[in-house]
Amino acid sequence: MERKKAYQKYVDRLNADRELQDTYRALRHAFNREGWTEEDLVSPPYYPKDIMRNFQEFSGLRDKLYHELKTYFDIIDHNEFSDYIGNRLKLIDLEIPLENGGKERNNRRD
C-alpha cells in the first residue's frame, strides 16, 4: 500500500476540499436535472447559467486549494494534485450517477 503524502493527509484530516466537493455535487445534480450523460460532459449540448456559474466556482476553488497546498507543501506537482482530487471526486460520481446515454440527443432546449 502506498503511503499518503503530507498534503494528502492535510486534505483528508482537515477536509480542506469540502467546498470543492459541495460545488461538484451541485454540478452533478444539475447534470442529472438536464438529463446529461457522462458522454455529454465531454461536449455539452448547451450551457445553463447555473452550471456555468458552478463550473467557474469549482475551477476557482480547485485553484485556490492547489495554491494553498503549494504554500504549505512546496513540492506538490499540479498533475499529481489533479489526479488526487479527481480520485476523491470519483466517489461523488458514484454517489450521483448520470444517465447511461440511452436517449438520442437533439441539441434542442424544449
DAGIPE-V375271 format. One record per residue. RES is the residue in one letter. OMEGA is omega in radians with two decimals (none if undefined). Layout:
BEGIN
res | omega
RES | OMEGA
RES | OMEGA
END
This chain:
BEGIN
res | omega
M | -3.11
E | 3.12
R | 3.11
K | 3.08
K | -3.08
A | -3.12
Y | 3.10
Q | 3.08
K | 3.11
Y | -3.13
V | -3.13
D | -3.04
R | -3.09
L | -3.10
N | -3.03
A | 3.14
D | -3.10
R | 3.14
E | 3.12
L | 3.11
Q | 3.14
D | 3.11
T | 3.11
Y | 3.07
R | 3.11
A | 3.09
L | -3.13
R | 3.10
H | 3.11
A | 3.09
F | 3.10
N | 3.12
R | -3.13
E | -3.14
G | -3.10
W | 3.06
T | 3.06
E | 3.13
E | 3.12
D | -3.13
L | 3.11
V | 3.12
S | -3.07
P | -3.13
P | 3.11
Y | -3.03
Y | 3.08
P | -3.07
K | -3.10
D | 3.10
I | 3.12
M | 3.13
R | 3.13
N | 3.10
F | 3.11
Q | 3.10
E | 3.11
F | -3.13
S | 3.12
G | 3.13
L | 3.11
R | 3.13
D | 3.12
K | 3.13
L | 3.13
Y | -3.11
H | 3.06
E | 3.14
L | 3.13
K | 3.10
T | -3.10
Y | -3.06
F | -2.92
D | -3.01
I | -3.10
I | 3.12
D | -3.07
H | 3.13
N | 3.10
E | 3.09
F | -3.14
S | 3.10
D | -3.13
Y | 3.13
I | 3.11
G | 3.11
N | 3.10
R | -3.12
L | 3.10
K | 3.07
L | 3.09
I | 3.06
D | 3.12
L | 3.13
E | -3.10
I | -3.12
P | 3.07
L | 3.12
E | -3.09
N | 2.95
G | -3.13
G | -3.10
K | 3.04
E | -3.12
R | -3.13
N | 3.09
N | 3.05
R | 3.14
R | -3.10
D | none
END
